[in-house]
Amino acid sequence: MRIFKFGGASVKDATSIKNVHGLLQQVGHDDLLLVVSAMGKTTNALEVVIKDYFEKSAALQSSVQEVKKYHNQILMDLFDDHKNSVFDVVNGLFADLEYFLQHNKSPNYNFVYDQVVGFGELISTTILSHYFNFMGINTQWIDVRNFIKTDSTYRDAEVNWTLTQQNITKNVKKKVLNITQGFLGSDPNNFTTTLGREGSDYTAAIFAYCLNAESVTIWKDVPGVMNADPRYFKNASLLHQISYREAIELAFYGASVIHPKTLQPLQKKEIPLYVKSFLNPLLPGTSVSKGADLEPQLPCFIVKKNQLLISLSSIDFSFIMEENISEIFALLHQYKMKVSLIQNSAISFSVCIEDKFGNFNELKTILSKKFKVFYNENVSLYTIRHFNEKAAQMVEENKVVMLKQVSRETMQIVTKDPN
């Protein structure tokens, strides 16, 4: 089987969905499983719903209606027969969402988040499946929550590989176009969990691993993996080939094209990953597979915005020793801080982190009991793989460099834009 993953941009409106249908006509749809994200910016819109829910805002009803209106317009544009059963199925999903918002008793934000945002994927795949059936392609719609089983770490769940492998091996029918949701799983109590933001790529890798797939293709609005994000760097170039090892390095440092968890299961079974353009599906794109580390050999730039740079020093000017560092890392883990860079000297320890869950103020209070705490908010972390002097100068131009770290193949620079 082949696994295709389509992100939100590729199914953002009726025209895009028709484009996916046309793409499948060009590349074939036998022995295929589609992993599909929520449509367009639906996840962001559902995050507004969650915000209004917790703030007990009068805007809650209208924020739900905005999501409903967006999807209804897509349905109206796709289906000539407005009595098609898809309208009832989608209305049923919105009824389930509204029922949850009215009857939920849990105050746990992360739990509520997962129960609400999951409707984006459920609705998008329902619409896609019905449209392909309408256009004469027989599909099997799969509720991924019955297949990918996880623990109860809401918003960043760990996969139970044993149960997941059993479910997928037994229940996925081959020789048919399967359509399922990215990003989602379910815990032992069958509550919805999510695999982390951009986790749809990971979903595709999980299915590929369990089905011994021929390949995984991630369809995007770019020609493939570029050596830099075109939003921040001019003249970004297409990378034709990346080895698993190099791709894992790039993902670890935050390359946005490939989700960090996606590559390990593919590497274990040497399943190639292709990143291609859904606008030009017959172009080769980028291959992540066994072979050359990087083709062509170019510096690769990764930027992470809105980072925190924290510097700790001992209150009594004593050395920062292994015991202190161990304690600091335990706290970073406890407060779910994503560590991107570490640097230490005899009496100080600096770390660049991503405060994904908004826990920094609590962490700062704890750290302040033992250390002097200095921090800078909204810094940018640039990572240059296979750096050279010209690449470093380009990153540093017109910025304040706060920290720089160099290893054999990688340079990391923390910067702040001058005021």
C-alpha positions in Angstrom: 0.0 0.0 0.0 0.9 3.6 -0.4 0.1 6.2 2.3 -0.7 9.8 1.2 -1.0 12.7 3.7 -2.9 15.8 2.9 -2.6 18.8 5.1 -5.1 21.6 5.8 -4.0 23.8 2.8 -4.7 21.0 0.4 -8.3 20.6 1.4 -9.1 24.2 2.4 -12.1 24.7 0.1 -14.2 23.0 -2.6 -11.6 23.8 -5.4 -8.8 22.2 -3.3 -10.8 19.1 -2.7 -11.6 18.8 -6.4 -7.8 19.2 -7.0 -7.1 16.2 -4.7 -9.7 14.2 -6.7 -7.8 15.2 -9.9 -4.5 14.3 -8.3 -5.7 10.8 -7.5 -6.8 10.4 -11.1 -3.3 11.2 -12.2 -1.3 9.1 -9.7 -3.8 6.3 -9.0 -6.0 5.4 -6.0 -5.7 1.6 -5.7 -4.1 0.2 -2.5 -4.0 3.6 -1.0 -4.7 5.1 2.4 -5.2 8.9 2.8 -4.4 10.6 6.1 -6.2 14.0 6.1 -5.9 17.0 8.3 -8.7 19.5 9.3 -9.7 21.9 6.5 -7.8 25.1 6.1 -7.5 26.9 9.4 -10.2 24.9 11.2 -7.9 23.8 14.1 -7.2 27.5 14.8 -11.0 28.2 14.6 -11.7 25.4 17.1 -9.0 26.8 19.4 -11.1 30.0 19.5 -14.1 27.8 20.4 -12.1 26.3 23.3 -11.0 29.8 24.5 -14.6 31.1 24.5 -15.7 27.9 26.3 -13.2 28.4 29.1 -13.8 32.1 29.4 -17.6 31.4 29.5 -17.8 33.9 26.7 -21.1 34.9 25.0 -19.2 34.5 21.8 -19.1 30.7 22.1 -22.2 30.1 20.0 -21.0 32.4 17.3 -17.5 30.9 17.2 -19.1 27.4 16.7 -21.3 28.8 14.0 -18.3 30.2 12.2 -16.8 26.7 11.9 -20.2 25.3 10.8 -20.7 28.0 8.2 -17.2 27.4 6.7 -17.9 23.7 6.3 -21.4 24.2 5.0 -20.2 26.4 2.3 -17.7 23.8 1.2 -20.5 21.2 1.2 -22.8 23.5 -0.9 -20.0 24.0 -3.4 -19.2 20.3 -3.8 -22.6 18.6 -3.9 -25.3 19.4 -6.5 -27.8 17.3 -4.6 -28.2 19.1 -1.2 -30.1 16.0 0.0 -26.9 14.0 -0.1 -26.5 12.1 3.2 -23.2 13.9 3.9 -25.1 17.0 5.1 -26.8 14.9 7.8 -23.5 13.2 8.8 -21.7 16.5 9.2 -24.6 18.1 11.1 -24.5 15.0 13.4 -20.8 15.7 14.1 -21.5 19.3 14.9 -24.4 18.2 17.2 -21.8 15.9 19.0 -19.5 18.9 19.4 -22.2 21.1 20.8 -23.4 18.3 23.2 -19.8 18.0 24.5 -19.6 21.7 25.1 -22.9 21.7 27.0 -22.3 18.6 29.1 -18.5 18.4 29.8 -17.6 18.5 33.5 -13.8 18.3 33.2 -11.8 21.5 34.0 -8.7 20.0 32.3 -7.8 22.3 29.4 -5.7 19.7 27.6 -8.5 17.1 27.8 -11.1 19.5 26.5 -8.7 20.7 23.8 -8.4 17.2 22.3 -12.1 16.4 22.5 -12.9 19.6 20.6 -10.1 20.0 18.0 -10.6 16.4 16.8 -13.8 17.3 15.2 -11.9 19.2 12.5 -10.3 16.0 11.1 -13.5 14.0 11.6 -15.5 16.5 9.5 -12.9 17.0 6.8 -12.5 13.2 6.1 -16.2 12.7 6.1 -16.6 15.4 3.4 -13.7 13.9 1.4 -15.0 10.4 1.6 -18.6 11.3 0.6 -17.2 13.5 -2.3 -15.1 10.7 -3.7 -18.0 8.3 -3.5 -20.2 10.9 -5.2 -17.5 11.1 -8.0 -17.4 7.3 -8.4 -14.4 6.4 -6.3 -15.4 3.8 -3.7 -13.9 4.7 -0.3 -13.7 3.2 3.2 -13.9 5.9 5.9 -11.9 4.9 8.9 -12.2 6.4 12.4 -8.5 6.5 13.4 -9.4 6.5 17.1 -10.4 2.8 16.7 -6.9 2.1 15.3 -4.3 4.3 17.0 -4.3 3.7 20.7 -2.4 6.0 23.1 -1.9 6.9 26.7 -3.9 9.7 28.3 -1.3 12.5 27.8 -3.7 14.9 26.1 -2.3 17.1 23.4 1.0 15.1 23.2 0.0 11.4 23.5 2.3 8.4 23.3 1.3 5.6 21.0 0.7 2.1 22.3 2.4 0.4 19.4 1.3 -3.2 20.3 -2.4 -2.4 20.3 -2.1 0.0 17.3 -0.3 -2.7 15.2 -2.9 -5.3 16.0 -5.8 -2.9 15.2 -4.3 -1.8 11.9 -3.1 -5.2 10.7 -6.5 -6.8 11.4 -8.9 -4.1 10.2 -7.5 -2.0 7.3 -8.9 -3.4 4.0 -6.5 -3.3 1.1 -7.5 -2.9 -2.6 -9.7 0.1 -1.7 -9.2 3.8 -1.1 -9.1 4.2 2.7 -9.6 7.7 4.2 -8.7 8.5 7.8 -7.9 11.3 10.1 -4.4 12.6 10.9 -3.3 13.9 14.4 -5.8 11.8 16.4 -5.9 8.7 18.6 -7.8 7.5 21.6 -6.8 6.5 25.2 -7.8 3.4 27.2 -11.2 5.1 28.0 -11.8 5.8 24.3 -11.5 9.6 24.8 -9.9 11.4 21.9 -6.2 12.2 22.2 -3.9 14.1 19.8 -0.3 13.3 18.8 1.0 16.9 19.0 0.6 19.8 16.6 1.4 18.7 13.0 0.9 15.1 14.1 -0.8 14.1 10.9 2.6 13.3 9.3 3.2 11.0 12.3 -0.1 9.3 11.7 0.9 8.6 8.1 4.2 7.0 9.4 2.3 4.9 12.0 0.1 3.4 9.3 3.0 2.9 6.9 5.0 1.0 9.6 2.1 -1.2 10.6 1.1 -2.0 7.0 4.7 -2.4 5.7 3.8 0.3 3.1 5.6 0.9 -0.1 6.0 4.6 0.6 4.6 7.7 2.3 3.9 10.9 0.4 3.3 14.2 2.1 1.4 16.5 -0.3 2.1 20.2 0.3 1.9 23.6 -1.4 5.7 23.7 -1.9 7.7 21.7 -4.5 9.3 19.6 -1.7 11.7 20.2 1.2 13.6 23.4 0.8 16.9 24.3 2.4 15.2 27.2 4.2 11.7 28.5 4.9 10.8 30.8 2.0 8.9 33.1 4.4 12.1 34.1 6.2 14.8 33.4 3.5 15.0 34.6 -0.1 16.2 32.2 -2.8 15.4 29.0 -0.9 16.5 25.9 -2.9 14.8 22.5 -3.3 16.6 19.5 -1.8 16.2 16.5 -4.0 17.4 13.8 -1.6 17.8 13.7 2.1 19.0 10.6 4.1 16.9 9.5 7.1 19.8 10.5 9.4 20.0 14.0 8.0 16.2 14.4 8.0 16.0 13.4 11.6 18.6 16.0 12.4 16.7 18.7 10.6 13.4 17.6 12.2 15.1 17.6 15.7 16.1 21.2 15.1 12.6 22.2 14.1 12.3 21.9 10.3 8.6 22.5 9.8 8.2 20.3 6.7 8.6 17.0 8.5 7.3 16.2 12.0 10.0 15.0 14.4 8.3 11.8 15.3 7.5 10.9 11.7 10.9 9.6 10.6 11.8 6.9 13.2 9.2 4.3 12.2 9.9 4.9 8.5 13.6 4.4 9.0 13.2 1.2 10.9 11.6 -0.4 7.8 13.4 1.7 5.2 10.1 3.0 3.9 10.8 6.1 1.6 9.1 9.4 2.4 8.3 11.7 -0.5 7.4 15.4 -0.1 5.6 16.6 -3.2 3.5 19.5 -4.5 -0.2 18.9 -4.7 -0.2 21.7 -7.4 2.3 19.8 -9.6 1.8 16.1 -8.6 4.0 14.6 -11.3 7.1 16.5 -10.3 9.6 14.4 -8.3 9.7 16.5 -5.2 12.0 15.5 -2.3 12.9 11.9 -1.4 13.8 11.0 2.2 15.3 7.6 2.0 18.5 5.6 2.1 21.2 7.3 0.1 23.1 10.5 0.0 22.9 12.6 3.1 22.0 15.8 1.2 21.6 16.4 -2.5 22.5 19.2 -3.4 25.0 19.9 -0.6 23.8 23.3 0.8 23.6 25.0 4.2 20.1 24.3 5.6 18.4 27.0 7.7 15.8 26.4 10.4 14.3 29.2 12.4 12.1 28.9 15.5 10.4 32.1 16.6 8.9 33.1 20.0 11.5 31.2 22.0 12.6 31.9 25.6 16.3 32.4 26.5 16.8 31.6 30.2 20.1 32.1 32.0 20.6 30.7 35.5 23.4 31.5 37.9 24.0 30.3 41.5 23.0 32.8 44.1 26.3 32.4 46.0 28.5 32.3 42.8 29.3 28.6 43.4 29.8 26.4 40.4 26.9 25.0 38.4 27.6 21.3 38.8 26.1 18.1 37.5 23.7 18.0 40.5 22.3 21.4 39.6 22.0 20.6 35.9 20.2 17.4 36.7 17.7 19.3 38.9 17.2 22.0 36.2 16.4 19.3 33.6 14.0 17.5 35.9 12.1 20.8 36.2 12.2 21.5 32.5 10.7 18.0 31.9 8.1 18.5 34.7 6.9 21.8 33.2 6.9 20.4 29.6 9.5 22.8 28.2 10.9 21.9 24.8 14.7 22.5 25.0 16.3 23.6 21.8 19.8 24.7 22.9 22.0 24.4 26.1 25.1 26.3 27.0 26.9 26.3 30.4 29.9 27.8 32.0 31.4 27.4 35.5 28.8 29.7 37.2 25.9 30.0 34.7 23.6 27.8 32.7 21.7 29.0 29.6 18.9 27.3 27.8 16.7 28.2 24.9 13.2 26.8 25.3 9.8 26.7 23.8 7.0 27.3 26.3 4.4 25.3 24.4 2.1 24.8 27.4 2.4 28.3 29.0 4.1 27.0 32.2 7.1 29.4 32.3 5.8 31.7 35.1 5.4 28.7 37.4 8.8 27.3 36.4 10.4 30.7 37.0 9.0 30.9 40.6 10.5 27.5 41.4 13.9 28.2 39.8 14.1 31.6 41.6 14.3 29.8 45.0 17.7 28.4 44.1 19.1 30.5 41.2 19.3 34.0 39.9 17.0 33.9 36.8 17.5 36.1 33.8 15.4 35.7 30.7 14.5 37.2 27.3 11.2 36.5 25.7 10.4 36.4 22.0 13.9 35.5 20.8 14.5 33.6 17.6 16.7 30.5 17.3 18.4 30.0 14.0 20.0 26.6 13.3 22.3 26.2 10.3 23.2 22.7 9.3 26.3 22.4 7.1 27.1 26.1 7.9 29.6 28.3 6.3 30.7 31.9 7.1 28.5 33.4 4.5 25.4 31.6 6.0 26.2 32.8 9.5 26.7 36.4 8.3 23.3 36.3 6.6 21.5 35.2 9.8 23.3 37.7 12.0 22.7 40.7 9.7 20.7 43.5 11.4 20.1 41.4 14.6 21.4 41.3 18.1 23.2 38.1 18.7 22.6 36.9 22.3 24.2 33.4 22.1 26.1 31.4 19.6 27.0 27.7 19.6 29.1 25.8 17.1 29.6 22.0 16.6 31.2 20.2 13.6 28.2 20.5 11.3 25.7 22.7 13.1 25.7 26.4 14.2 22.9 27.7 16.4 22.4 31.4 17.0 19.9 33.0 19.3 18.9 36.5 18.1 16.7 39.4 19.0 15.5 42.0 16.6 16.9 45.4 17.5 14.3 47.7 19.0 
